[in-house]
């Protein structure tokens, strides 16, 4: 069993909980994911099964899209409502003022990761230090908020539609928005709706995966691994070239320099390849060995 499985994660599950559950459901040892979701978050988790786990590293850099809930007036140590309350302030911010503030958070910028995160400091995850009451200086990281818009309100919280780059902490974005507005703020909800070219509308709950597995049809839910690279051009190789590729060798190519989805003459997806100066090289192979 090899392929990509799109999961609609439920709240209160860690991403690793989902992987552990799927290992039991699918009876597969090799399962991984890209783009960790916090336990309180829901939505799209891209899971890799079998030999497709070799592709996970290429999904980690994908842009993401989220629907986030912003609660103004509340500041917590985790920058979301699951944390310990640090401060509560009155809120007199208008919708127009919030929309104006959002404009200042668009584009390339630097963001300091929260203490409650998996970012490591001297080999230790920051959240381990934070749970013991510690705090260390964190280096700001470059991120990009491609778009951020106010889409509505829910029970007094503002709903934000956010498209952003890898490494963006939406919790920190909500915290920083609250600081900019002078009343403080935190994230009260988060749902990932897109990652790369994948959408949550095409994802399955764990219960649905279990149902298909019970019928012996779980493999029907898997997407082919080459779907991860569908934005790249495809190329086919001859049988002779295929034999060389399967042995780890480079082959001549008349293609322009760049990355390609490489297929056998029979249509089997062989690898992610790269052409440089008339030579096709393997970036990562996906054929069975």
C-alpha positions in Angstrom: 0.0 0.0 0.0 1.6 3.2 -1.2 0.2 6.7 -1.7 -1.0 10.0 -0.2 -3.9 10.0 2.2 -5.7 13.3 3.0 -7.1 13.4 6.5 -9.5 15.9 8.0 -8.1 16.0 11.5 -10.5 16.3 14.4 -9.7 18.6 17.5 -7.8 17.2 20.5 -5.7 14.8 18.3 -2.0 15.5 17.7 -0.7 14.9 14.3 1.3 12.0 15.7 -1.9 10.5 17.2 -3.4 10.5 13.7 -0.4 8.6 12.3 -0.4 6.1 15.2 -4.1 5.5 14.6 -3.7 5.0 10.9 -0.8 2.5 11.4 -3.4 0.4 13.3 -6.2 0.9 10.8 -4.1 0.3 7.7 -1.7 -2.3 9.2 1.2 -0.3 7.8 4.4 0.5 9.5 5.6 3.2 7.2 3.3 6.2 7.6 4.3 9.9 8.1 2.9 13.3 7.6 3.9 16.8 6.6 2.9 20.1 8.2 2.0 19.5 11.9 -1.3 20.7 13.2 -1.7 21.7 16.9 -4.1 19.5 18.9 -6.8 22.2 19.0 -6.6 22.7 15.2 -8.7 20.8 12.7 -8.5 20.3 9.0 -6.1 19.1 6.3 -3.3 16.8 7.3 -1.4 15.3 4.4 -0.3 11.7 5.3 2.1 9.5 3.3 1.8 5.8 3.3 4.3 3.1 2.4 7.0 4.1 -0.1 5.2 7.5 -0.5 6.8 8.5 2.8 9.9 9.3 0.7 7.9 12.3 -0.7 7.0 13.9 2.7 10.1 16.1 2.7 8.9 17.8 -0.5 5.5 18.7 1.0 6.9 20.4 4.1 7.7 23.6 2.2 4.2 23.9 0.7 2.2 27.1 1.2 -0.9 26.7 3.5 -4.3 28.2 3.8 -6.2 28.5 7.1 -9.5 29.7 8.5 -8.6 31.2 11.9 -10.6 32.7 14.7 -9.2 35.8 16.5 -10.3 36.6 20.0 -9.4 40.2 20.9 -8.9 41.3 24.5 -7.3 38.0 25.7 -3.6 37.3 26.0 -2.3 33.8 26.9 1.0 32.1 27.3 0.4 29.8 24.3 -1.1 32.6 22.2 -4.3 30.6 21.9 -7.3 29.9 24.2 -5.8 26.6 25.4 -3.2 28.5 27.4 -2.9 30.2 30.7 -4.5 33.6 30.8 -1.9 36.4 31.2 -4.0 39.5 30.6 -7.5 40.5 29.7 -8.3 44.0 28.4 -11.4 45.8 27.2 -12.0 45.9 23.4 -13.2 48.9 21.5 -11.8 47.9 18.1 -14.1 48.4 15.2 -14.3 46.1 12.2 -12.8 48.9 10.0 -9.9 49.2 12.4 -9.2 45.5 12.3 -9.3 45.4 8.5 -6.9 48.3 8.4 -4.5 46.5 10.7 -4.7 43.4 8.6 -3.1 45.3 5.7 0.0 45.8 7.8 0.5 42.0 8.1 0.5 41.2 4.4 3.7 40.3 2.5 7.2 39.2 3.5 8.0 39.7 7.1 9.8 38.3 10.1 8.0 36.4 12.8 9.3 35.2 16.2 8.1 31.6 16.9 6.1 31.2 20.1 7.6 29.5 23.1 4.9 26.8 22.9 6.2 25.4 19.6 8.3 22.5 18.3 11.1 24.8 17.2 14.3 23.5 18.9 16.7 25.4 21.1 20.0 23.5 21.7 18.3 20.3 20.8 15.2 20.8 23.0 11.7 21.7 21.7 10.7 25.1 22.9 7.5 23.8 24.4 9.5 21.6 26.9 11.2 24.7 28.2 8.0 26.7 28.3 6.2 24.0 30.3 8.8 24.3 33.0 8.3 28.0 33.1 11.3 28.9 31.1 11.7 31.3 28.2 14.6 31.8 25.8 15.4 34.3 23.1 14.1 33.1 19.7 15.4 34.2 16.3 12.8 35.7 14.0 12.1 33.7 10.8 11.2 35.0 7.4 7.6 34.2 6.4 5.2 35.5 3.9 1.5 36.3 4.4 0.2 36.2 0.8 -3.3 37.3 1.8 -5.3 37.8 4.9 -9.0 38.9 4.9 -11.8 39.2 7.4 -14.6 36.9 6.4 -17.1 37.2 9.3 -17.7 36.8 13.0 -18.6 33.9 15.2 -19.6 34.2 18.8 -17.7 37.5 19.2 -14.6 36.2 17.5 -13.4 37.4 14.1 -12.8 34.9 11.3 -9.7 35.3 9.1 -8.9 33.6 5.8 -5.1 33.4 5.6 -2.8 32.2 2.9 0.8 31.9 4.1 4.2 30.4 3.6 5.8 27.5 5.4 6.8 28.3 9.0 4.0 30.7 9.7 2.5 30.5 13.2 -1.1 31.7 13.0 -1.2 31.8 16.8 1.6 34.3 16.7 -0.1 36.3 14.0 -3.2 36.6 16.1 -1.1 37.6 19.1 0.7 40.2 17.1 -2.6 41.5 15.7 -3.9 42.0 19.2 -0.8 43.9 20.2 -1.0 46.1 17.2 -4.6 47.0 18.0 -3.7 47.8 21.6 -6.1 45.3 23.2 -4.2 42.0 23.0 -5.5 38.9 21.3 -5.1 35.2 20.8 -6.2 32.5 18.4 -9.5 30.8 19.4 -9.8 28.4 16.5 -7.9 27.1 13.5 -8.8 25.0 10.5 -6.3 24.2 7.7 -8.2 24.3 4.4 -5.3 23.9 1.9 -1.8 22.7 1.7 0.0 22.9 -1.6 -2.4 21.7 -4.2 -4.5 19.6 -1.7 -7.8 20.8 -0.2 -9.7 19.7 2.9 -12.8 19.1 0.8 -11.1 16.0 -0.6 -10.0 14.8 2.8 -11.4 11.9 4.9 -12.0 11.6 8.6 -10.4 8.7 10.6 -13.8 7.2 10.9 -14.2 7.1 7.2 -10.8 5.5 6.7 -11.8 2.9 9.3 -15.0 2.2 7.4 -13.2 1.7 4.1 -10.5 -0.5 5.8 -13.2 -2.7 7.3 -14.5 -3.3 3.8 -11.0 -4.0 2.5 -11.2 -0.8 0.3 -8.8 1.6 2.2 -6.5 1.7 -0.8 -9.2 3.4 -2.8 -8.7 6.5 -0.6 -5.0 6.9 -1.5 -3.8 9.4 -4.1 -0.9 8.5 -6.3 2.4 9.9 -5.0 3.1 11.8 -8.3 0.0 14.0 -7.5 2.3 15.8 -5.1 4.4 16.9 -8.1 1.6 17.6 -10.6 2.7 21.2 -11.1 5.9 19.9 -12.6 6.2 18.9 -16.3 6.2 15.1 -17.0 8.6 13.2 -19.2 9.0 9.6 -20.3 12.1 7.6 -20.7 12.9 4.6 -22.9 13.1 1.1 -21.5 16.9 1.3 -21.8 17.0 4.5 -19.9 14.6 3.0 -17.3 17.0 0.2 -16.6 19.8 2.6 -16.0 17.6 4.7 -13.7 16.6 1.7 -11.7 20.3 1.0 -11.2 20.9 4.5 -9.9 22.6 5.8 -13.1 22.1 9.1 -14.9 20.8 9.3 -18.5 21.1 11.7 -21.3 18.1 14.0 -21.9 17.2 16.7 -24.5 14.9 18.4 -22.1 15.4 21.9 -20.8 17.0 22.3 -17.4 14.6 21.9 -14.5 12.7 19.3 -12.4 10.4 16.7 -13.9 8.0 13.9 -13.1 9.7 10.9 -14.7 7.7 8.0 -16.0 8.6 4.7 -17.7 7.6 3.9 -21.2 4.7 1.9 -19.7 3.5 4.9 -17.6 4.9 3.9 -14.2 6.0 6.9 -12.1 9.7 6.3 -11.5 11.1 9.4 -9.8 11.4 13.1 -9.3 14.2 14.0 -11.7 16.3 17.0 -12.5 17.8 17.8 -15.9 21.1 19.7 -15.8 23.2 20.3 -18.9 21.6 17.5 -20.9 21.8 14.9 -18.1 18.7 13.6 -16.2 19.6 12.8 -12.6 17.5 11.3 -9.8 16.3 13.6 -7.1 14.2 11.0 -5.3 13.1 7.6 -6.7 9.7 6.1 -6.0 9.8 2.7 -7.8 9.7 -0.5 -5.8 13.1 -2.0 -5.2 
